Amino acid sequence: MPSLKGSFDAADAKLAAYKVRDYLIEDDNVLDVQIAGSLRRAKSTVGDVDLVATVLDISQGPSILQKIALKFNVTAGGSRASLTLPVTLSTTNGSLIIPVDINLTTQQNKVFAMMHHTGSKEENIRLRYAAMKLGWSISQNGLVTRDTKVSVLMPTCESDVYEKLGVEYREPKNR
């Protein structure tokens, strides 16, 4: 398989995202599929596509990923919650192979997963530092106390998390 490293125009990357999203959403266990990463941050070029798929039952993650891997003719790895697909697009300039990362999450963790997979790396570090100063830990799986791992917040939107951390909210395009 050709290398999946490169820089891709956002318009082409969106086509790859929609191709995978349209297939994923057909699964009865998939509630929603959202674009994250550089595309959500409105970058003009991206290195890959990040999708966050919210599922009813995360224990079905391997089955969901196996089905989509078969559809795109790749071997699913051992992960329960993520998979990278090489999505081939035909363009006027030839064929492109764009890597699409599928990240599964639950409805409970959707806000945190969207924040984490949208990034940027610097924004995630900023949020982790703010959480650490409060004795908490933040990841794609939630905001919890560091010592007991008890959930600190069940947010309805990203701004809820920023407010709880005491940091200024930033729109994805400014992260």
Secondary structure, 3 states (H helix, E strand, C coil): CCCCCCCEEHHHHHHHHHHHHHHHCCCCCEEEEEEEHHHHCCCCEECCEEEEEEECCHHHHHHHHHHHHHHCCCCCCCCCCEEEEEEEEEECCEEEEEEEEEEEEECCCHHHHHHHHHCCHHHHHHHHHHHHHCCEEEECCEEEECCCCCECCCCCCHHHHHHHHCCCCCCHHHC
